[in-house]
């Protein structure tokens, strides 16, 4: 027993017994000296901390405001709004920003205002939400200095909260966060500096502040939101959650759009020009190609079923939304994705394309004269280059004016706050869009006229760097999820640039947040895969 448990041997037990009185006497003396040295505990609770006092004041204020609203309006729902708002602010204040970004992005992807509507769902819920989220708050609230939209205000608040946490040394957002590629962060800073320089250049050369505030929204939010997402989201796994969130939001949006067409527009004998909005072409096409790439990379039966469901819904939405630019985005995305493929998958796709090319050519030839049924997408694709309709003719003339503006300001640009030169007089559309000369439908040509060649290159350099980092990450990737994430960056970039060329893509909040997500993902993915290491030099 003593050999197995030496602490319980007879010799050790006797030693413990004989030393016990001595230990007790020493312990009592030490306890007495400690009692003389130890400070006395206060009998009353000290003053509350600043955080506790602020919380008490906030709770009392919310209660008082709720009681006043209840007294004045008699509505319990209205009286509960301050409490709900306080709960939301408290949740955002205490939680990591990534948990707030997920519902914000979901709502931003879902909310839209259909072109024709009569039901209560639109007039009481979606249309007011769309106005406050995407429209200027100065128009909706009557407060002149709120020349931004609701979603811009939300992102500014989140960015300010992120900066405040960084200054206070809080690591609630930094915990587990992987770094981003330094080259991307540097180019984002250069883009912001260039926008500020063009703002000053425009003011010096005769621009107006009101016009500048209208124009600058098209280019300033992409670098700002990319920085916010880069520091609020941890790694590519967070972006995967965001991707699933955007997919669910797109499916909800498609369901609402179909409900609008069947229950509202068709009941009024109206054939709407589109189902949801122009900017949703980027959303639908990007998700279609990304989920297709996910299946090609993994190749499981489970992924095949999911891919078919998502791709089918997105393809149906593209057809029903009836935007010609969506087909350009789709073809461009597939052409950009094809060179990234390698091995057996690429050979199979090449053989399939060769076999299907005669059928596809025949389909397009038939679609030139037949535009209904299954030939409707082909007819839309073949009619992209046609200039017979007044809208296309108007844009062709507008592009000529934009090109003339570029020639007159090809190096430094004319800066923000000015209209483009209307050398060719266009039909007056100021009744529907009075600021039409402050921005062009072709956002690329317009930005070239504003910034010149040098300024344009510096503003758009983050997009070029994002595609470069994503392409390198695809070849450095070790998992299928990383390859799919790299494809997502390339696809969103192609759709964003195509939308900017064919429509007012830079002014869309939805396309901008999708592009910001893609750039932030490119920076994270490059560091995770080793495509851009910490010691990689920018120059």
C-alpha positions as CSV (number, residue, x, y, z in Angstrom):
1,X,0.0,0.0,0.0
2,X,2.8,2.4,0.9
3,X,4.6,1.6,-2.3
4,X,1.6,2.4,-4.4
5,X,0.4,5.4,-2.4
6,X,3.4,7.0,-0.7
7,X,1.4,9.9,0.5
8,X,-0.7,7.6,2.7
9,X,2.2,5.6,4.2
10,X,2.5,5.3,8.0
11,X,5.7,7.4,8.2
12,X,4.2,10.2,6.2
13,X,1.0,10.1,8.3
14,X,3.0,10.4,11.6
15,X,4.9,13.4,10.2
16,X,1.7,15.1,9.3
17,X,0.2,14.5,12.8
18,X,3.3,15.8,14.6
19,X,3.5,18.9,12.5
20,X,-0.1,19.9,12.6
21,X,0.0,21.9,15.9
22,X,3.0,23.9,14.7
23,X,1.3,24.6,11.3
24,X,-1.9,25.7,13.1
25,X,0.0,28.1,15.4
26,X,2.0,29.6,12.5
27,X,-1.2,29.9,10.5
28,X,-3.0,31.8,13.3
29,X,0.0,34.2,13.6
30,X,0.0,34.8,9.8
31,X,-3.7,35.3,9.8
32,X,-3.5,37.9,12.5
33,X,-0.7,39.9,10.8
34,X,-2.7,39.7,7.5
35,X,-5.8,41.1,9.2
36,X,-3.7,44.0,10.5
37,X,-2.3,44.7,7.0
38,X,-5.5,44.1,4.9
39,X,-7.6,47.2,4.1
40,X,-11.1,47.4,5.4
41,X,-13.8,46.7,2.9
42,X,-16.3,49.6,2.5
43,X,-19.7,49.1,4.0
44,X,-21.5,51.0,1.2
45,X,-21.4,50.5,-2.6
46,X,-19.3,53.0,-4.4
47,X,-20.5,55.4,-7.2
48,X,-21.8,53.8,-10.4
49,X,-19.7,53.6,-13.4
50,X,-20.3,55.8,-16.4
51,X,-21.6,52.9,-18.4
52,X,-24.2,52.1,-15.7
53,X,-25.3,55.7,-15.4
54,X,-25.7,55.9,-19.2
55,X,-27.7,52.7,-19.3
56,X,-30.1,54.0,-16.5
57,X,-30.5,57.4,-18.3
58,X,-31.2,55.5,-21.6
59,X,-33.8,53.2,-20.1
60,X,-35.6,56.1,-18.3
61,X,-35.5,58.1,-21.5
62,X,-37.0,55.3,-23.5
63,X,-39.8,54.8,-21.0
64,X,-40.6,58.5,-20.9
65,X,-40.7,58.8,-24.7
66,X,-42.9,55.7,-24.9
67,X,-45.3,57.0,-22.3
68,X,-45.5,60.4,-24.2
69,X,-46.2,58.6,-27.5
70,X,-48.8,56.5,-25.9
71,X,-50.5,59.6,-24.4
72,X,-50.5,61.6,-27.6
73,X,-51.4,58.8,-30.1
74,X,-53.0,56.1,-28.0
75,X,-51.2,53.5,-30.1
76,X,-49.4,50.8,-28.2
77,X,-47.5,49.8,-31.3
78,X,-46.1,53.4,-31.8
79,X,-45.3,53.6,-28.1
80,X,-43.2,50.4,-28.4
81,X,-41.1,51.7,-31.3
82,X,-38.6,53.6,-29.0
83,X,-38.0,50.4,-27.0
84,X,-37.5,48.3,-30.1
85,X,-35.0,51.0,-31.4
86,X,-33.1,51.0,-28.2
87,X,-32.9,47.2,-28.2
88,X,-31.6,47.3,-31.8
89,X,-28.9,49.9,-30.9
90,X,-27.9,47.9,-27.8
91,X,-27.6,44.7,-29.8
92,X,-25.5,46.4,-32.4
93,X,-23.4,48.1,-29.8
94,X,-22.6,44.9,-27.9
95,X,-22.3,42.4,-30.8
96,X,-19.6,41.9,-33.4
97,X,-20.4,43.9,-36.5
98,X,-20.6,40.8,-38.7
99,X,-23.8,39.8,-36.9
100,X,-25.4,43.1,-37.8
101,X,-24.2,43.1,-41.4
102,X,-26.0,39.8,-42.2
103,X,-29.5,41.1,-41.7
104,X,-28.6,44.5,-43.2
105,X,-27.4,42.9,-46.4
106,X,-30.4,40.6,-46.5
107,X,-32.8,43.5,-46.2
108,X,-30.9,45.5,-48.8
109,X,-31.1,42.6,-51.3
110,X,-34.8,41.9,-50.7
111,X,-36.3,45.4,-50.6
112,X,-37.5,46.9,-53.9
113,X,-40.3,49.0,-55.3
114,X,-42.1,47.4,-58.3
115,X,-42.9,49.8,-61.2
116,X,-46.7,49.2,-60.9
117,X,-48.4,48.3,-57.7
118,X,-51.7,48.6,-55.9
119,X,-51.8,46.1,-53.1
120,X,-51.1,46.9,-49.4
121,X,-48.0,44.8,-49.4
122,X,-46.3,47.3,-51.7
123,X,-47.9,50.6,-50.6
124,X,-47.5,50.0,-46.9
125,X,-44.4,47.9,-46.5
126,X,-42.0,47.5,-49.5
127,X,-42.4,50.8,-51.2
128,X,-41.9,52.9,-48.0
129,X,-39.0,50.7,-47.0
130,X,-37.4,51.0,-50.5
131,X,-37.7,54.8,-50.4
132,X,-36.1,55.2,-47.0
133,X,-33.5,52.6,-47.7
134,X,-32.4,53.6,-51.2
135,X,-33.8,57.1,-51.6
136,X,-32.4,60.3,-50.2
137,X,-33.5,60.9,-46.6
138,X,-33.6,64.7,-47.3
139,X,-36.6,64.1,-49.7
140,X,-38.3,61.6,-47.4
141,X,-37.9,63.5,-44.1
142,X,-37.6,67.1,-45.2
143,X,-34.3,67.5,-43.4
144,X,-32.0,69.2,-46.0
145,X,-28.6,68.1,-44.7
146,X,-29.5,64.3,-44.9
147,X,-28.5,64.1,-48.5
148,X,-27.8,60.3,-48.2
149,X,-29.9,57.2,-48.2
150,X,-30.9,55.1,-45.3
151,X,-28.6,52.2,-46.1
152,X,-25.7,54.7,-46.5
153,X,-26.5,56.1,-43.0
154,X,-26.5,52.5,-41.6
155,X,-23.1,51.7,-43.1
156,X,-21.7,55.0,-41.9
157,X,-22.9,54.2,-38.3
158,X,-21.3,50.8,-38.5
159,X,-18.0,52.2,-39.8
160,X,-18.0,54.8,-37.0
161,X,-18.7,52.1,-34.5
162,X,-15.8,50.0,-35.9
163,X,-13.4,53.0,-35.6
164,X,-14.6,53.8,-32.1
165,X,-13.9,50.2,-31.0
166,X,-10.4,50.3,-32.6
167,X,-9.6,53.6,-30.7
168,X,-10.8,52.1,-27.4
169,X,-8.8,48.9,-28.0
170,X,-11.8,46.6,-28.1
171,X,-11.1,43.4,-29.9
172,X,-14.7,42.2,-30.3
173,X,-14.4,42.4,-34.1
174,X,-10.7,41.6,-34.3
175,X,-10.9,38.3,-32.6
176,X,-10.2,35.5,-35.1
177,X,-10.0,38.0,-38.0
178,X,-7.5,37.1,-40.8
179,X,-5.6,40.0,-42.4
180,X,-6.3,41.4,-45.9
181,X,-3.8,41.8,-48.7
182,X,-1.9,45.1,-48.1
183,X,-1.9,45.9,-51.8
184,X,-5.7,46.1,-51.8
185,X,-5.9,48.3,-48.7
186,X,-3.3,50.6,-50.2
187,X,-5.2,50.9,-53.5
188,X,-8.5,51.6,-51.6
189,X,-6.8,54.5,-49.8
190,X,-5.4,55.8,-53.2
191,X,-9.0,55.6,-54.6
192,X,-10.4,57.6,-51.7
193,X,-7.6,60.2,-52.0
194,X,-8.3,60.5,-55.8
195,X,-12.0,61.1,-55.2
196,X,-11.2,63.8,-52.7
197,X,-8.7,65.4,-55.1
198,X,-11.3,65.4,-57.9
199,X,-13.8,67.0,-55.4
200,X,-11.3,69.9,-54.8
201,X,-10.5,70.2,-58.5
202,X,-14.2,70.5,-59.4
203,X,-14.8,73.1,-56.7
204,X,-11.8,75.2,-57.9
205,X,-12.9,75.1,-61.5
206,X,-16.6,76.0,-61.0
207,X,-18.4,73.0,-59.6
208,X,-21.3,73.2,-57.2
209,X,-21.6,71.4,-53.8
210,X,-25.1,70.1,-54.5
211,X,-24.0,68.5,-57.8
212,X,-20.9,67.1,-56.2
213,X,-22.9,65.4,-53.4
214,X,-25.1,63.8,-56.1
215,X,-22.2,62.6,-58.2
216,X,-19.7,61.5,-55.6
217,X,-22.0,58.9,-54.1
218,X,-21.4,56.8,-57.2
219,X,-17.7,56.2,-56.5
220,X,-17.0,57.0,-52.8
221,X,-19.0,54.1,-51.2
222,X,-17.2,51.3,-52.9
223,X,-13.8,51.8,-51.1
224,X,-15.5,52.9,-47.9
225,X,-17.7,49.8,-47.7
226,X,-14.8,47.5,-48.8
227,X,-12.8,48.7,-45.8
228,X,-15.7,48.2,-43.5
229,X,-16.3,44.7,-44.7
230,X,-12.6,43.8,-44.6
231,X,-12.4,44.7,-40.9
232,X,-15.9,43.5,-39.8
233,X,-15.7,40.1,-41.4
234,X,-13.2,37.6,-40.2
235,X,-12.3,35.2,-43.0
236,X,-13.7,33.5,-46.1
237,X,-16.1,31.4,-43.9
238,X,-17.9,34.6,-43.0
239,X,-18.2,35.5,-46.6
240,X,-19.7,32.0,-47.3
241,X,-22.4,32.8,-44.7
242,X,-23.0,36.2,-46.5
243,X,-23.2,34.3,-49.8
244,X,-25.9,32.0,-48.4
245,X,-27.7,35.0,-47.0
246,X,-27.7,36.7,-50.4
247,X,-29.0,33.6,-52.0
248,X,-31.9,33.3,-49.6
249,X,-32.6,37.0,-50.1
250,X,-32.6,36.6,-53.9
251,X,-35.1,33.7,-53.6
252,X,-37.4,35.8,-51.4
253,X,-37.1,38.7,-53.9
254,X,-38.0,36.5,-56.8
255,X,-41.1,35.2,-54.9
256,X,-42.2,38.8,-54.2
257,X,-41.6,39.8,-57.8
258,X,-43.7,36.9,-59.1
259,X,-46.4,37.8,-56.6
260,X,-46.4,41.4,-57.8
261,X,-46.7,40.3,-61.5
262,X,-49.4,37.8,-61.0
263,X,-51.5,39.5,-58.3
264,X,-51.0,43.2,-59.2
265,X,-49.7,43.9,-62.7
266,X,-51.7,41.2,-64.6
267,X,-54.9,41.9,-62.7
268,X,-54.6,45.5,-63.9
269,X,-53.9,44.3,-67.5
270,X,-50.4,45.8,-67.3
271,X,-47.3,44.1,-68.8
272,X,-44.5,45.6,-66.7
273,X,-41.1,46.3,-68.3
274,X,-39.3,44.3,-65.6
275,X,-40.1,42.3,-62.5
276,X,-37.9,43.7,-59.7
277,X,-35.2,46.2,-60.9
278,X,-32.4,46.8,-63.4
279,X,-29.7,46.3,-60.9
280,X,-30.9,42.8,-60.0
281,X,-29.2,41.5,-63.2
282,X,-25.9,41.6,-61.2
283,X,-27.6,39.7,-58.3
284,X,-29.2,37.0,-60.4
285,X,-26.4,36.3,-62.8
286,X,-23.7,36.3,-60.1
287,X,-25.6,33.7,-58.0
288,X,-26.3,31.6,-61.0
289,X,-22.6,31.3,-62.1
290,X,-21.3,31.0,-58.5
291,X,-23.6,28.0,-57.7
292,X,-22.7,26.4,-61.0
293,X,-19.0,26.8,-60.1
294,X,-19.7,25.3,-56.7
295,X,-21.1,22.2,-58.3
296,X,-18.3,21.9,-60.9
297,X,-15.7,22.1,-58.1
298,X,-17.3,19.6,-55.7
299,X,-19.3,17.4,-58.0
300,X,-21.5,15.8,-55.4
301,X,-25.1,14.7,-55.9
302,X,-26.2,16.9,-53.0
303,X,-24.5,19.9,-54.6
304,X,-26.1,19.0,-57.9
305,X,-29.6,19.1,-56.5
306,X,-29.0,22.5,-54.8
307,X,-27.3,23.9,-57.9
308,X,-30.2,22.9,-60.1
309,X,-32.7,24.6,-57.7
310,X,-30.8,27.8,-57.4
311,X,-29.7,28.0,-61.0
312,X,-33.2,27.3,-62.2
313,X,-34.7,30.0,-60.0
314,X,-32.0,32.5,-61.1
315,X,-32.4,31.7,-64.7
316,X,-36.2,32.0,-64.5
317,X,-35.7,35.4,-62.8
318,X,-33.4,36.6,-65.5
319,X,-36.0,35.7,-68.2
320,X,-38.9,37.2,-66.4
321,X,-37.0,40.4,-65.3
322,X,-36.5,40.9,-69.0
323,X,-33.2,42.9,-68.9
324,X,-31.0,42.6,-72.0
325,X,-27.9,43.5,-70.0
326,X,-28.4,40.4,-67.8
327,X,-27.6,38.2,-70.8
328,X,-24.5,40.2,-71.5
329,X,-23.5,39.7,-67.8
330,X,-24.2,36.0,-68.1
331,X,-22.1,35.4,-71.2
332,X,-19.3,37.6,-69.9
333,X,-19.2,35.8,-66.5
334,X,-19.0,32.4,-68.2
335,X,-16.3,33.5,-70.5
336,X,-14.3,34.9,-67.6
337,X,-14.8,31.7,-65.6
338,X,-13.8,29.3,-68.3
339,X,-10.0,30.1,-68.4
340,X,-9.8,29.4,-64.7
341,X,-10.9,25.8,-65.1
342,X,-8.3,23.1,-65.6
343,X,-8.0,19.3,-66.0
344,X,-10.8,16.9,-66.9
345,X,-13.7,19.4,-66.1
346,X,-12.4,21.9,-68.6
347,X,-12.0,19.2,-71.3
348,X,-15.5,18.0,-70.8
349,X,-16.9,21.5,-71.1
350,X,-14.9,22.2,-74.2
351,X,-16.3,19.0,-75.9
352,X,-19.8,20.0,-74.8
353,X,-19.4,23.4,-76.2
354,X,-18.1,22.1,-79.5
355,X,-21.0,19.7,-79.8
356,X,-23.6,22.3,-78.8
357,X,-22.3,25.2,-81.0
358,X,-24.3,24.2,-84.1
359,X,-27.5,24.0,-82.1
360,X,-26.8,27.3,-80.4
361,X,-26.1,29.0,-83.7
362,X,-29.4,27.6,-85.1
363,X,-31.2,28.8,-82.0
364,X,-29.9,32.4,-82.4
365,X,-30.8,32.4,-86.1
366,X,-34.4,31.4,-85.3
367,X,-34.5,33.9,-82.5
368,X,-33.9,36.7,-85.0
369,X,-37.4,36.2,-86.4
370,X,-39.2,34.5,-83.5
371,X,-39.2,36.1,-80.1
372,X,-41.8,34.2,-78.1
373,X,-41.6,31.0,-76.0
374,X,-38.2,29.5,-75.6
375,X,-36.8,31.8,-78.2
376,X,-37.4,34.9,-76.0
377,X,-33.9,35.0,-74.4
378,X,-32.2,34.5,-77.8
379,X,-34.3,37.3,-79.2
380,X,-33.3,39.6,-76.4
381,X,-29.6,38.7,-76.9
382,X,-29.8,39.2,-80.6
383,X,-31.5,42.6,-80.2
384,X,-28.9,44.1,-77.9
385,X,-27.1,45.8,-80.8
386,X,-30.2,47.1,-82.4
387,X,-30.7,50.8,-82.2
388,X,-34.3,51.0,-83.5
389,X,-36.0,51.8,-80.1
390,X,-36.0,55.4,-78.8
391,X,-34.3,54.4,-75.5
392,X,-31.2,52.9,-77.3
393,X,-31.0,55.8,-79.7
394,X,-31.1,58.3,-76.8
395,X,-28.2,56.5,-75.1
396,X,-26.2,56.3,-78.3
397,X,-26.4,60.1,-78.6
398,X,-25.6,60.5,-74.9
399,X,-22.5,58.4,-75.3
400,X,-21.4,60.7,-78.1
401,X,-21.7,63.6,-75.8
402,X,-19.8,61.8,-73.1
403,X,-17.0,60.9,-75.5
404,X,-16.7,64.6,-76.5
405,X,-16.5,65.5,-72.8
406,X,-13.7,63.0,-72.4
407,X,-11.8,64.5,-75.4
408,X,-11.9,67.9,-73.8
409,X,-10.7,66.6,-70.4
410,X,-8.8,63.5,-71.2
411,X,-5.9,63.8,-68.8
412,X,-7.1,65.4,-65.5
413,X,-10.8,65.3,-66.1
414,X,-13.2,68.1,-65.2
415,X,-13.8,67.1,-61.6
416,X,-17.0,66.6,-59.7
417,X,-19.9,69.1,-59.5
418,X,-20.3,69.8,-63.3
419,X,-22.5,68.6,-66.1
420,X,-21.2,66.8,-69.2
421,X,-21.2,68.7,-72.5
422,X,-24.4,68.4,-74.5
423,X,-22.9,69.0,-77.9
424,X,-25.7,66.9,-79.5
425,X,-29.0,68.2,-78.2
426,X,-31.0,65.4,-76.7
427,X,-34.8,65.1,-76.1
428,X,-35.6,66.7,-72.8
429,X,-36.0,64.1,-70.0
430,X,-35.6,66.6,-67.1
431,X,-39.3,66.0,-66.1
432,X,-38.5,62.4,-65.2
433,X,-34.8,62.9,-64.3
434,X,-33.7,66.5,-63.8
435,X,-30.1,65.5,-63.0
436,X,-29.6,63.6,-66.2
437,X,-26.6,65.7,-67.2
438,X,-24.8,65.1,-63.9
439,X,-24.3,61.4,-64.6
440,X,-24.4,59.2,-67.6
441,X,-26.1,55.9,-68.3
442,X,-22.7,54.7,-69.4
443,X,-21.0,55.1,-66.0
444,X,-17.6,54.2,-67.4
445,X,-17.6,57.0,-70.0
446,X,-19.0,59.4,-67.5
447,X,-16.3,58.7,-64.9
448,X,-13.6,59.1,-67.6
449,X,-15.0,62.6,-68.3
450,X,-15.0,63.4,-64.6
451,X,-11.7,61.9,-63.6
452,X,-9.6,61.8,-66.8
453,X,-7.4,58.8,-67.7
454,X,-5.2,59.1,-64.6
455,X,-8.0,59.6,-62.1
456,X,-10.1,56.9,-63.6
457,X,-7.2,54.4,-63.4
458,X,-6.6,55.3,-59.7
459,X,-10.3,55.0,-58.8
460,X,-10.8,51.7,-60.5
461,X,-7.5,50.1,-59.6
462,X,-9.0,48.2,-56.6
463,X,-11.3,46.3,-59.0
464,X,-8.3,45.3,-61.1
465,X,-6.3,44.3,-58.0
466,X,-9.3,42.3,-56.8
467,X,-9.6,40.3,-60.0
468,X,-5.8,39.7,-60.0
469,X,-5.8,38.5,-56.3
470,X,-8.8,36.3,-57.0
471,X,-7.2,34.7,-60.0
472,X,-4.0,34.0,-58.1
473,X,-6.0,32.6,-55.2
474,X,-7.9,30.2,-57.5
475,X,-4.6,28.6,-58.5
476,X,-3.2,28.7,-54.9
477,X,-6.4,27.3,-53.4
478,X,-6.3,24.0,-51.6
479,X,-10.1,23.5,-51.1
480,X,-13.1,23.6,-53.3
481,X,-14.7,26.3,-51.2
482,X,-11.7,28.6,-51.8
483,X,-11.9,28.0,-55.5
484,X,-15.6,28.9,-55.6
485,X,-14.9,32.0,-53.5
486,X,-12.3,33.1,-56.1
487,X,-14.8,32.6,-58.9
488,X,-17.3,34.6,-57.0
489,X,-14.9,37.6,-57.0
490,X,-14.3,37.4,-60.7
491,X,-18.0,36.9,-61.6
492,X,-19.2,39.8,-59.5
493,X,-16.4,42.0,-60.9
494,X,-17.4,41.2,-64.5
495,X,-21.1,41.8,-63.8
496,X,-20.3,45.1,-62.0
497,X,-18.2,46.5,-64.8
498,X,-20.8,45.3,-67.4
499,X,-23.6,47.0,-65.5
500,X,-21.6,50.2,-65.2
501,X,-20.9,50.2,-68.9
502,X,-24.5,49.4,-70.0
503,X,-26.5,51.3,-67.3
504,X,-26.1,53.6,-64.3
505,X,-24.3,50.8,-62.5
506,X,-22.1,52.9,-60.3
507,X,-25.1,54.6,-58.7
508,X,-26.7,51.4,-57.6
509,X,-26.4,50.6,-53.9
510,X,-27.0,46.9,-54.5
511,X,-24.3,46.4,-57.1
512,X,-21.9,48.5,-55.0
513,X,-22.3,46.4,-51.9
514,X,-21.9,43.2,-54.0
515,X,-18.7,44.6,-55.5
516,X,-17.4,45.7,-52.0
517,X,-18.1,42.2,-50.7
518,X,-16.1,40.7,-53.7
519,X,-13.1,43.0,-53.1
520,X,-13.1,42.3,-49.4
521,X,-13.2,38.6,-50.1
522,X,-10.4,38.9,-52.6
523,X,-8.1,40.5,-50.0
524,X,-8.9,37.8,-47.4
525,X,-8.7,34.9,-49.8
526,X,-5.3,36.0,-51.1
527,X,-3.8,35.9,-47.6
528,X,-5.5,32.6,-46.7
529,X,-4.3,30.8,-49.8
530,X,-0.8,32.3,-49.8
531,X,-1.4,34.1,-53.1
532,X,-0.3,37.3,-51.5
533,X,1.8,36.9,-48.3
534,X,2.5,39.4,-45.5
535,X,5.9,40.2,-46.9
536,X,4.8,40.7,-50.5
537,X,5.8,44.1,-51.8
538,X,3.4,46.4,-53.4
539,X,6.0,47.9,-55.7
